Amino acid sequence: MTKLKDKMNQSVNIQNRQARFEYEFLENYTAGIMLTGTEIKSIRQAKVQLQDSFCYFKDMKSLWVKNMHIAPYENGTHYNHEPRRERKLLLTKKELRKLFHKHQEKGLTIIPVRLFINERGLAKLEIALARGKKLYDKRETIKERDVRREMARDEY
């Protein structure tokens, strides 16, 4: 039973690769997500898309993720979930307060970076306080990636 659980946990690791290119991450946090039954089943099948999703505060007390697409569960009935509904993120009060005050600074946003299932079988969302990159920063990222690729090619 535990081998099956370990295999299932390792297979779910959905990353927002576009965000790594578009943003410079300042701080990372790991948050729980409030999900319905069919949503967690779709996540375990890795049918999630983090692209274009973002986090925002409601009433300074709670953090919500918007535009995260979780595909409807194939075997679900008429009780299936809505794919792009807003989902509440679970963080401690201290983390929420810290994020809220830093989020108020100009040019900073909170974006989901990675969705995974932890060792206890719970879905977790890694979020980052981020600042948008300028065009020249993006060019530098592309150049670094090309240099790494060339070095890896030369090794073989």
C-alpha positions in Angstrom: 0.0 0.0 0.0 2.8 2.5 0.8 4.6 1.7 -2.4 1.5 2.6 -4.4 1.1 5.8 -2.4 4.8 6.8 -2.9 4.5 6.2 -6.6 1.3 8.3 -6.8 3.0 11.2 -4.8 6.1 11.3 -7.0 4.1 11.4 -10.2 2.2 14.6 -9.4 4.5 17.6 -9.8 2.9 20.3 -12.0 5.1 23.3 -12.6 4.3 26.8 -13.9 7.3 27.0 -16.3 6.2 30.2 -17.9 6.2 32.0 -14.5 9.9 31.1 -14.1 10.6 33.0 -17.3 8.3 35.9 -16.7 9.0 36.6 -13.0 11.8 37.0 -10.6 10.9 35.1 -7.4 11.6 36.9 -4.1 10.1 34.5 -1.5 8.4 31.1 -1.7 5.7 29.7 0.5 3.9 26.3 0.6 0.1 26.5 1.0 -2.6 24.0 1.3 -5.7 24.2 -1.0 -9.3 23.7 -0.1 -10.6 21.2 -2.7 -13.7 19.1 -3.4 -13.6 15.4 -3.9 -13.5 15.4 -7.7 -10.8 18.0 -7.8 -8.3 16.0 -5.8 -9.0 13.0 -8.1 -8.2 15.1 -11.2 -5.0 16.4 -9.5 -3.9 12.9 -8.8 -4.3 12.2 -12.6 -2.1 15.4 -13.2 -4.8 17.2 -15.1 -4.0 20.7 -13.8 -2.9 23.8 -15.6 -1.2 26.6 -13.6 -0.5 28.9 -16.6 -2.2 32.4 -16.3 -3.2 31.7 -12.6 -2.6 34.3 -9.9 -3.4 34.8 -6.2 -5.2 37.7 -4.6 -6.4 38.7 -1.1 -10.1 38.8 0.0 -10.6 41.1 3.0 -6.9 40.9 4.0 -7.7 37.7 5.8 -7.7 35.0 3.1 -5.7 34.3 0.0 -7.4 32.9 -3.1 -6.0 31.4 -6.3 -7.8 32.4 -9.5 -7.7 30.9 -13.1 -6.1 27.6 -12.0 -7.6 25.0 -14.3 -8.4 21.6 -12.8 -10.0 19.4 -15.5 -13.4 17.8 -14.6 -13.1 14.3 -13.3 -13.9 11.8 -16.0 -15.9 9.5 -13.8 -17.7 12.3 -12.0 -21.4 12.7 -11.9 -23.5 15.8 -12.0 -21.7 16.8 -8.8 -18.4 17.4 -10.7 -16.6 20.7 -10.0 -16.3 23.8 -12.1 -12.8 23.8 -13.8 -11.7 27.4 -13.2 -13.4 28.2 -9.8 -11.6 30.2 -7.2 -9.9 28.1 -4.5 -8.9 29.2 -1.0 -5.3 28.8 0.0 -4.4 27.8 3.5 -1.6 29.6 5.2 -0.8 30.6 8.8 -1.9 34.0 10.0 1.7 35.1 10.3 2.4 34.2 6.7 -0.8 35.8 5.4 0.0 39.1 7.2 3.6 39.1 5.9 2.4 38.3 2.3 -0.3 41.0 2.5 2.1 43.8 3.5 4.7 42.8 0.9 2.0 42.4 -1.8 1.0 46.1 -1.3 4.4 47.2 -2.7 4.3 48.4 -6.2 5.2 45.8 -8.9 4.9 42.7 -6.7 2.4 39.9 -7.3 1.7 36.4 -5.9 1.8 33.6 -8.4 1.5 29.8 -8.1 4.7 28.1 -9.0 4.2 24.4 -8.4 1.4 22.0 -7.4 2.3 18.7 -5.8 1.1 16.1 -3.4 3.0 15.7 -0.2 4.0 12.6 1.7 0.7 12.6 3.6 -1.3 12.6 0.4 -2.4 16.3 0.6 -2.3 18.6 -2.4 0.0 21.6 -1.8 0.6 24.7 -3.9 3.9 26.4 -3.8 3.4 30.1 -4.3 5.9 32.9 -4.8 6.0 36.6 -4.1 7.4 37.8 -7.5 8.4 40.8 -9.5 7.9 40.9 -13.2 11.1 40.7 -15.3 12.0 43.4 -17.8 12.8 42.5 -21.4 16.6 42.6 -20.9 16.2 40.2 -18.0 14.4 37.7 -20.2 17.1 38.0 -22.8 19.7 37.2 -20.1 17.7 34.2 -19.0 17.6 32.9 -22.6 21.3 33.4 -23.0 22.1 31.5 -19.8 19.9 28.6 -20.9 21.7 28.5 -24.3 25.1 28.5 -22.6 24.1 25.6 -20.3 22.8 23.7 -23.3 26.1 24.2 -25.2 28.2 23.1 -22.2 26.1 20.0 -21.8 26.5 19.3 -25.5 30.3 19.7 -25.3 30.5 17.2 -22.5 29.3 14.4 -24.7 
